[in-house]
Amino acid sequence: MGDHGRFIPLSKDAHIEAFVGYQMETGRSLVDHERQAISFLTDDKENQQISVVRSIWFRLGHLRARRFEARFLNNNKPIVTDHIIALHKGVEYELILRTLPERYRKDKIQFEKVINSWRLTPRV
């Protein structure tokens, strides 16, 4: 991820990603960004049986965001991803939990801590 984000390992099979980057296409809505993130899952040849089990409007700090949970097989291993996308002044923010179904409840606690600590800081 370089200097655009952070990768937080939770286990061999689980991690949280925090990403920030400029919006490449500023006219796209949050729903468009959510659809694109889901499309990346479906386009990955290692993923099968993708099912979006929840898709909601959400608040990331004071920003309006989209949050979706998807379940799928990655190389025949069951995976859960909990994905949040927010946009603000031409910048895209993403927080992503990727874990195994049996770890999801425990790892979601750590993910919620990251979500709750999220803040915008003034640009320098």
Secondary structure as GFF3:
##gff-version 3
##sequence-region A 1 124
A	DSSP	three_ten_helix	2	4	.	.	.	ID=ss1
A	DSSP	beta_strand	5	11	.	.	.	ID=ss2
A	DSSP	beta_strand	14	22	.	.	.	ID=ss3
A	DSSP	alpha_helix	30	43	.	.	.	ID=ss4
A	DSSP	beta_strand	47	60	.	.	.	ID=ss5
A	DSSP	beta_strand	63	74	.	.	.	ID=ss6
A	DSSP	beta_strand	77	88	.	.	.	ID=ss7
A	DSSP	beta_strand	91	99	.	.	.	ID=ss8
A	DSSP	three_ten_helix	101	103	.	.	.	ID=ss9
A	DSSP	alpha_helix	104	117	.	.	.	ID=ss10
###
